[in-house]
Amino acid sequence: MTYVVTDSCIGCKYTDCVEVCPVDCFYEGANMLVIHPDECIDCGVCEPECPIDAILPDTEPGMEKWVEFNRKYSEIWPVIIEKRDPLPGAEALENEEGKLKYFSAEPGKGSD
């Protein structure tokens, strides 16, 4: 099993989860994070840290597409190992449904 980041993260990019991950398996895109499914050790500490419930176990219904999404982008985006500020305007997008329309495949800043 692994945990995955879903489209709820898009436009918000809260990084509370990054701080608690013991294996540094989060990767940063321009407007969201993903988890590398082969690096995740299924400890579950990240899930409750996400203030918008964007992190789910792959055992939830419909998560197969998110496992592949997370795998694809974790292999091209830089790893993120420290907490950063959320994106400007994150609060306004927190509860919006269907945020995939805002997705950017561009990599994030990377770790400092």
Residue pairs with C-beta under 8 A, 6 or more apart in sequence:
1 42
1 57
1 58
1 59
2 35
2 37
2 38
2 40
2 42
2 57
2 58
2 67
2 70
3 35
3 40
3 42
3 44
3 46
3 47
3 55
3 56
3 57
3 58
4 34
4 35
4 37
4 55
4 56
4 57
4 58
4 63
4 66
4 67
4 69
4 70
5 26
5 32
5 33
5 34
5 35
5 54
5 55
5 66
5 70
6 54
6 55
6 56
6 66
7 32
7 54
7 98
7 99
7 100
7 103
8 52
8 53
8 54
8 99
9 32
9 33
9 50
9 52
9 54
9 55
10 31
10 32
10 93
10 99
10 100
10 102
10 103
11 31
11 32
11 87
11 89
11 90
11 93
11 96
11 99
11 102
12 32
12 52
12 54
12 86
12 87
12 90
12 93
12 94
13 28
13 31
13 32
13 33
13 84
13 86
13 87
13 90
13 108
14 50
14 51
14 52
14 54
14 86
14 90
15 26
15 33
15 80
15 82
15 83
15 84
15 86
16 49
16 50
16 51
16 83
17 26
17 33
17 46
17 47
17 49
17 50
17 55
18 26
18 33
18 80
18 81
18 82
18 83
18 84
19 49
19 82
19 83
20 45
20 46
20 49
21 45
21 46
22 41
22 43
22 45
23 39
23 40
23 41
24 39
24 79
24 81
25 35
25 36
25 39
25 40
25 41
25 74
25 79
26 33
26 34
26 35
26 46
26 79
26 80
26 81
27 33
27 34
27 35
27 36
27 73
27 74
27 77
27 78
27 79
27 80
27 108
28 77
28 78
28 79
28 80
28 107
28 108
28 109
28 110
29 73
29 77
29 104
29 105
29 106
29 107
29 108
30 104
30 105
30 106
30 107
30 108
31 87
31 102
31 103
31 104
32 103
33 80
33 108
34 69
34 70
34 73
34 74
34 77
35 46
35 55
35 70
35 74
36 70
36 71
36 74
36 75
37 58
37 67
37 70
37 71
37 74
38 71
39 74
42 57
44 57
46 55
47 55
47 56
47 57
49 55
51 94
52 94
52 95
56 63
56 66
57 63
58 64
58 66
58 67
73 105
76 107
77 107
77 108
78 107
78 108
78 109
78 110
78 111
79 110
79 111
80 108
80 110
80 111
81 111
82 111
82 112
84 109
93 99
93 102
